[in-house]
Amino acid sequence: MKNTKFIVKTKSKSYPIYFGNEILYLSGSLIKKNLPGVKKICIITDKKLPNVILKKLIKSLKKYEIKIFKLNSIERIKSFKVANNLAENLLKNNFDRSDCVIALGGGILGDLSSFVASITKRGLKFINIPTTLLSQVDSSIGGKTAINSNQGKNLLGTFYQPDFVLSDISTLKSLPKREMICGYGEILKHALIADKKFFLWLSKNAKWLINHRDSKILKYSIIQSCKIKAKIISSDEKEKNLRMILNFGHTFAHGFEGTKNFSKSLNHGEAVLLGMMMAIQFSFEKKILPLKDLISIAKHYHALNLPINIKKIFKKNKINKIVYFAKKDKKNLNGKINLILLKKIGRASKPNEFPISVGEFKKFLVSRWK
Ligand SMILES: NC(=O)c1ccc[n+]([C@@H]2O[C@H](COP(=O)([O-])OP(=O)(O)OC[C@H]3O[C@@H](n4cnc5c(N)ncnc54)[C@H](O)[C@@H]3O)[C@@H](O)[C@H]2O)c1
């Protein structure tokens, strides 16, 4: 399979994403080419990642002084405490601005490591090597770094674009099916908000992606998905307006994840899939989305066995808690919930086009149990 390079352009920085199968071995030469000043590299990685992935990366970095931190990839590590420990270690080991942090893992590791890279000495070099489908199609692009607060998820962070991203499809071989479905949720989101043709293509091919991990289908969907996200962030890097459409389904999702205490019983991608379905039903009930589109999307969910029914996941007495966490979403304004809705397959509503009162939001949730 041919390797592909794609440039993400933002106001603050342009950077390449390299896509391919078995391309980890290129890491060293890509650092030499893109970041010739690097001497020290800190790899922050996931304890649960198959060792062979880390070994391949280390093998390609022979010329560099390497420090490795292996962490347990759970939401709790996206914290000031862990970020501070990592930053202190970098300082103790005399990392300077020309040196580099590599995140090797999923979105949790990427969010945390990029945050650390952005605050240490006001910015070290940063490379993201995402190893989950979700991080390859979504979290590794766009420069949002994040840690969690007691008040909610991803409420602390910076915008910090990576120097490059290396997406190696072969790392997905060991990914549990549940995580493949989570990543698929973000691919589907990109198609729904921006590209009907891609949605129709996914309707034919998604089974091959999730169940068989067909590398051609995977590569096409990852690149297509990254292109959609890159186009959006290049016009609105700091999420002042258009970028908020990437939040489609996420306000509900934050409510769901918070209610489950950010536990693995409902992970981020599953919460987003269910959240998108809620936003789709809401759009239909507000007469914004036509019935035929609702039916096509529901068919897609059923065919792939995606989470569609809130009643199977939450008891009715959790509604207040869901509303409590959804209200904390960063995109809300003037006490209203800023829901991104769907106008048709391939087109989302504009940010702030449909501010929803908390009462209406709650009433919609209550009506799911009728
Ligand atoms: N910054 C952004 O723009 C952005 C966007 C979307 C999501 N996020 C964040 O991303 C996080 C979710 O990311 P995620 O779903 O990648 O979660 P994750 O990092 O927890 O990875 C999911 C699971 O897969 C395992 N894993 C990772 N790579 C593997 C591999 N190759 N083989 C086998 N197992 C592997 C991990 O150990 C973990 O158990 C959340 O914290 C979310 O807030 C950030």
The ligand as a Gaussian input file, in Angstrom:
#p B3LYP/6-31G(d) Opt

LIG

0 1
 N       -8.070000      16.525000      21.419000
 C       -9.126000      16.264000      20.694000
 O       -9.445000      16.965000      19.722000
 C       -9.965000      15.069000      21.053000
 C      -10.973000      14.625000      20.164000
 C      -11.686000      13.476000      20.487000
 C      -11.404000      12.793000      21.665000
 N      -10.449000      13.244000      22.504000
 C      -10.103000      12.536000      23.740000
 O       -9.587000      11.263000      23.377000
 C       -9.805000      10.348000      24.452000
 C      -10.328000       9.058000      23.903000
 O       -9.369000       8.536000      23.014000
 P       -9.284000       6.986000      22.672000
 O      -10.627000       6.446000      22.374000
 O       -8.201000       6.830000      21.665000
 O       -8.945000       6.376000      24.095000
 P       -7.683000       5.692000      24.806000
 O       -6.485000       6.488000      24.614000
 O       -8.097000       5.377000      26.162000
 O       -7.579000       4.285000      24.050000
 C       -8.640000       3.373000      24.126000
 C       -8.178000       2.004000      24.630000
 O       -7.415000       1.383000      23.614000
 C       -6.170000       0.900000      24.147000
 N       -5.232000       0.956000      23.029000
 C       -4.698000       2.065000      22.461000
 N       -4.034000       1.723000      21.349000
 C       -4.110000       0.375000      21.228000
 C       -3.632000      -0.575000      20.273000
 N       -2.982000      -0.192000      19.188000
 N       -3.892000      -1.881000      20.503000
 C       -4.594000      -2.277000      21.566000
 N       -5.104000      -1.444000      22.484000
 C       -4.863000      -0.128000      22.304000
 C       -5.903000       1.793000      25.320000
 O       -5.092000       1.160000      26.282000
 C       -7.298000       2.041000      25.874000
 O       -7.688000       0.979000      26.704000
 C      -10.760000      11.038000      25.417000
 O      -10.048000      11.469000      26.529000
 C      -11.291000      12.228000      24.619000
 O      -11.633000      13.302000      25.442000
 C       -9.714000      14.354000      22.205000

